[in-house]
Amino acid sequence: MALIVQKFGGTSVGKVEKIENVAERLIAAKKAGHDVVVAVSAMSGETNRLVEMARQISDKPDPREYDVLVSTGEQVTIALLSMALKERGCDARSYTGSQVHILTDSAHTKARILNIDESKIRTDLDKGRIVIVAGFQGKDEHGNITTLGRGGSDTTAVAL
C-alpha cells in the first residue's frame, strides 16, 4: 500500500460529470489498496469569473480581499468531489487550505508554503477516507487566507 497524492486541475473538474469521473478514478486507486490524497483546482473558468468580478469593483483590488475571493473556487470543487465520493459509498473528507493548516507567508496573491500540519490528513487516512484538499491556498500566521499564485494547486499537491 502506498500513499498516492493526485492533482486535478480546472479542466478535469470543470463540470459535474467530470467531477464524477475523478471520483471514479480516486475510488479505483483506493480499491487498489492505496491511501489517497487529492489536491484540486477551481472548476474551469471559475477563477477567471471571480477575478473579473473583482476587476469590475476595483482596478487594484486589496490583495487580502482578493485572496479571500479567489480562494472560494476551490472550496466548491472540494465539496462537490467529496459528495460524489460519498454518493458512491466511499468515505471522504474535504479541507480548505486553512482547515488543513497549510501555513504560508503573508505575501497575498503569491504566498509560499512554510509548513503543512499533516495530522488531520493522517487521521482521515487511518480511518480509510480519501482526503480532498483545496489547492492554491493556505493561511498566514495571522489566520488570513492567502493564495499561492499561478500554478498554486500544483504547488499544493507537491507540498502534500
HELIX and SHEET records of a PDB file:
HELIX    1   1 VAL A   16  LYS A   31  1                                  16    
HELIX    2   2 GLU A   46  ILE A   57  1                                  12    
HELIX    3   3 PRO A   63  VAL A   70  1                                   8    
HELIX    4   4 THR A   72  GLU A   87  1                                  16    
HELIX    5   5 SER A  119  ASP A  126  1                                   8    
HELIX    6   6 GLY A  152  ALA A  159  1                                   8    
SHEET    1   A 4 LEU A   3  PHE A   8  0                                        
SHEET    2   A 4 ASP A  35  VAL A  40  1                                        
SHEET    3   A 4 ILE A 130  ALA A 134  1                                        
SHEET    4   A 4 ALA A  92  TYR A  95  1                                        
SHEET    1   B 2 ILE A 102  THR A 104  0                                        
SHEET    2   B 2 ILE A 113  ILE A 116 -1                                        
SHEET    1   C 2 GLN A 137  LYS A 139  0                                        
SHEET    2   C 2 ILE A 145  THR A 147 -1                                        
END                                                                             
